[in-house]
Amino acid sequence: MNYYSFIVFFFGLLHCRVRLCASYADKCVTVCQTGARPSGFNGCKTKKDEKYLGKHGDVIQILYGKYPYRIEFNPPPSDIGKESINSKKRSYTESEDSQEFTLNKKPRGDYCDAKMSKEVRDTDDDVDEKTSREILEKVRTKHQSPVPSGSKPENIDYEETRTIHNETWEDVDKQALMIFTAEGVQSRSKIAAYDMDGTLITTQSGLVFPKDLNDWKILFPGIPGKLKELHSDGYKIVIFTNQGGLGLGKSKPNDFKQKIERVVKRLAVPIQVFIATARDSYRKPVTGMWDRLVKFCNDGVPIDKDKSFFVGDAAGRPKDWAPKKKKDHSLADRLFALNVDLTFYTPEEHFLGQKPVKYNLPVFDPKRVEDNADVCDPPIAQLSSKIQEVILMVGAPGTGKTHVVQNYLKDYHHINRDRLGSWQKCVAEMEKILSKGKSVVIDNTNPDPTSRQRFLHVAKSKNIPVRCFLMKTSVEHAKHNNRFRELTDPSHMVISEIIINSYVGTHSTLVWRCTRFIKLLLLLYLRLFLGLSVYAYVKTYRKNFVEPSMDEGFSEIVKINFVPKFQSEKERELYTMYLLEK
């Protein structure tokens, strides 16, 4: 007999109602949002009073992004998976700028339209709040078929979600961090986190860097579908992106915000985007953006790191990791995941299912630095002396010279060119202090015999011994220390890595000439764009480092290991992270 059976669910909680009308004869369900708050249909947001035709296997969310259930008929349709000539075809439209899905054709009257029987309409209107609560509770607790996602449904805890957010922008620390929260974002315990450039989008022009804010496209066609699937599985989708060009004024923040909104709209899922614009603790691989998410942007919902992950293209892959592929520009994304303790994937592994490839981690691992090692090498050497003396520190920026002076040579008069301004003033200060019978420590880089002889000559004229403290900190370790100092001491002058590299000893004339040429180009840039004061500061670094020898007139050369000391546990946590992007 040709008749229709209807089951009506009418949810009135939180001003959100959805009507489901099932036709057992045609094996289909008409879904209609009747309340103010949107529901979800196959991962997409519904519109009020518009009807959607569901088939066996389609997914309905009572609230958009929350409480997913799959439509199943028992027994299932005999023609499932086949295209039946007599089947009622569904056709949806999706534009680049709108991910709202609507029916092309208005459903027949059999499917909950104006011709629906009065009996059913009356049943809709008569469902009271108490009945709504009872129905919703039964639906919540009743065992449902898993959402087709590739993960087990018992791993999803939708009760951990919180308020559905409206679209907002937040600027933190004078736009050092910008946060975009799309409409529909919910706080969840599982985080699917992504880098943006090279991971979710790439340039339309094919250039490495976008020529303008409109030069972008989705990296892989399957990305929007993958994100929808993860969102339906109970993941909160988050983007963490470094955008240093904003901090340098290469792009206007308001224009970039429009780009972010367009990208999120194209991806068609609720996404929260964190944008680091400066060289501070928000910039990956430092964990400032993640910390902000955990403390302020997840409504107090604890994050399960074991079920969360991060995807990025800055993964440290060497040249030809795939045919004709260049090496990755940095390691920032992989190191960010290591710092946060998240599982890491490259875009090819995550979206395309490719196998992991070889990658190179940094030579220096900050987690292996010991804070209880011997400072002196050999250990029997004395850091300080009871007799008057001069200690001449030798080492590149970041090797820890000032750290040694402040922690182990507190009774010595501290002379530093950064404070006094020139080596002539340092020499004059040294003569004055030695005349008073006090010991002196010269805390300059002192990279070559010429710079060291200035102080050795004064001490020799007064018959005062000079010991050399040679910092043995590696170049990579020095770069790490330099970055740590930038992050913890905003007043510290930024030192270029080229300057630190200049302290690598070499006896090759060719290498010496090439290195000198590169440094001269750097100095020219600094002079033209950053001013003469910085030029004067780095001028002394133009010559290669020459390791000190006893022939220069030292009474002793003591090799010094950098052993960190921390004023707080927070400093220790920061220091043991990967801080460099390469």
Secondary structure as UniProt FT lines:
FT   HELIX           13..15
FT   STRAND          18..23
FT   TURN            24..27
FT   STRAND          28..33
FT   STRAND          40..41
FT   TURN            42..43
FT   STRAND          44..45
FT   STRAND          51..55
FT   TURN            56..57
FT   STRAND          59..63
FT   TURN            64..65
FT   STRAND          66..70
FT   TURN            78..81
FT   TURN            85..86
FT   TURN            109..112
FT   TURN            114..115
FT   HELIX           118..126
FT   HELIX           129..141
FT   HELIX           153..155
FT   HELIX           158..160
FT   STRAND          168..172
FT   TURN            173..176
FT   STRAND          177..181
FT   TURN            183..184
FT   STRAND          190..194
FT   TURN            198..200
FT   STRAND          201..202
FT   TURN            213..214
FT   STRAND          217..218
FT   TURN            221..222
FT   HELIX           223..232
FT   TURN            233..234
FT   STRAND          235..242
FT   HELIX           244..247
FT   TURN            248..249
FT   HELIX           253..267
FT   STRAND          271..276
FT   TURN            281..282
FT   TURN            284..285
FT   HELIX           288..296
FT   TURN            299..300
FT   HELIX           305..307
FT   STRAND          309..311
FT   TURN            319..320
FT   TURN            323..324
FT   HELIX           332..340
FT   STRAND          343..345
FT   HELIX           347..352
FT   HELIX           366..368
FT   STRAND          376..377
FT   TURN            379..380
FT   STRAND          390..394
FT   TURN            397..398
FT   HELIX           401..408
FT   TURN            410..411
FT   STRAND          413..415
FT   HELIX           417..420
FT   HELIX           423..435
FT   TURN            436..437
FT   STRAND          440..442
FT   HELIX           449..461
FT   TURN            462..463
FT   STRAND          466..471
FT   HELIX           475..488
FT   TURN            490..491
FT   HELIX           497..501
FT   TURN            502..503
FT   HELIX           509..529
FT   HELIX           532..538
FT   HELIX           539..542
FT   HELIX           550..552
FT   STRAND          556..560
FT   HELIX           569..575
//
